[in-house]
């Protein structure tokens, strides 16, 4: 269904990513295509309802020997399609975690206000690429009165011997 309706959008995203990463970008038929995050105009989305997390999707996939030996390089891409002018973006903390078990102390630090963050605003039509390995959180919108919904195309990339595999 996604291929049928969004072929052109996927092709444009792949072209952009290939230029930025300098290697081929491809879909694996075993994996889901990048999908959409859709947030409607509601007061709930002005709150911190998005999770604070590290991207670890690549750890749940059997890469069938395609992974470069020892190189588990990953990237996350967000393409804002609508609503960036409402103040949406991504918040980063200068924290990396090698193990999921380290999350509890990190969350305690955040709750105590001991960790500073930066917010990178999104711009409609401009892809935002990052490693996903720094602690991060979606910033949904500052002002629900100024516009409509926020829609982004969200995907993840894993470096393989063939290039970059793009998936949900």
N, C-alpha and C positions, 0 to 999 in steps of 0.2 A: 504494500500500500504506500509506504513512504517513497520507494523507488518510483512508483507510478506517478505520484503527484509532485515530487520534489527533485526530480532528476537534474534540472537546470541549477537549482540551488546547491545541490551536492557537488556538481561539476565545478561550479564557481568556487566553492569552499576548497575542494581538492586542489584546484589550480593555485589558489592563494597559499595554501599550506605547502605545496611543492616548492613554490618560490621562496617562502620563508625558511623552510627546513633544508632545502637543497637536495632533496632525495624524493623518489617516488612515494606517493601516498595511495593506498588501495583499500578496498573493502574485502574482508574475509566473509564468504557466504555463510560460515557457521555463526557469525556474530551479528548482533542487532546494529542497524544503522544509527548514526547520531539522531537524537530525538529533540523534542521541544520542551522547554519549561514555560508554562503559561501561568501568569499571576494576574488575577483580575483586580479591578479597581475596588478595593475593600480595605478598611482600616486595619484589618488583621495583618496585611502585608507591609505596613509601616513599622511593625515590631520586628524584633530579632527572631523570626520563626524559622529561618534557614539554619541548618546545622553547622557547627564549627567542625571542620574535618580535614583529613588528608585524603587525597584520591588514591585508592588502592584497588580499583577494579581489575587492573592487570594481574593481580595476585590470584584471582579466582578463575583464570582462563588457562586451559592447557594449550600452550603455544606450539605443541607438536614438533618440537625441535627447531622451530623458526627463530627463537630468540637468539640474539647474539650472545655468545658465551660470556657470562659475567657482566654483560651490559644490559641492564633492565631500564633503559632510558625511556621515560614516559613524558607525555605532554597532555595538557587539557586545553581545549579550545571552546570559547564561547563566542557566538556570533549574535549580537543584539539585533533583532529585526524590528522591534517596536517598543517604545516606552523608555528608552535610555534618558530622555529629557526629564523624566520624573525623578531623577536622582539615583538610578540603579547603577550598580557596579559590583566590585569585589573587594572585600576586606582581607588584608594579609597581616599575619603576625610573623616576626622573624624567628620562627621555631620550626624545626624539622624533627621528625620522629622516625626512628627505625623500626619500632615495635608498637603495636596497637596498645599494649599494656601501659605505655607511657602517657596515654591520653588523660587519665584521671588527674595526675599532678598538673598537667597543662590546663585543664578545665578549672582546677582550683585557683591557679594563678590568674586566669582570666576573670573569674568571679571576684577575686580580691582586688582586681584592677592593677595587678602588678605587671601586666604586659601591655605595651603600647602597640597600636595597629596603625596601618595606613589604608586608605580607601582609594582605589583606582576606579574612576568613573568610566562607564561604558559609553560608547557612541554608536548610534544606530548605523548598521552597515559596515562597521569596522570590527574585524575578528580580534579577539583578545586571547593570546597564547601564553600559557605558563606551565611550569612543571607539575603542578598539583601536589608537590611534596612539601611545600610550606603550608603551615596551618592557614586555612582560609574559610571564608563564609560569604555567601551571596548577600549583597545589599539590595533589597528588593525595590524600594522606592521611598523617597523622602516625603513627597506631597501627593496624596491621592486626588487632590482637587485640581491639579494642573494637567491631568491627562488621563488617558485610557489605560489599557492593560500593558503589561510588560511581557514580551515574548522573545525568547532566545533559542537559538539552536545550540545544543550542547553535545560535545563529543570528546573522546579520549583517543590518544595515539600511543602505540607501543612500537618501539624500534625493533625491527626484525631484519633478517638477512636480505629480504626483498625490498626493504624501505620502511615506511611507517604504516602500520595497520590502523585504520580509522574505524572506531566503533562507538557504541553508546557507553 
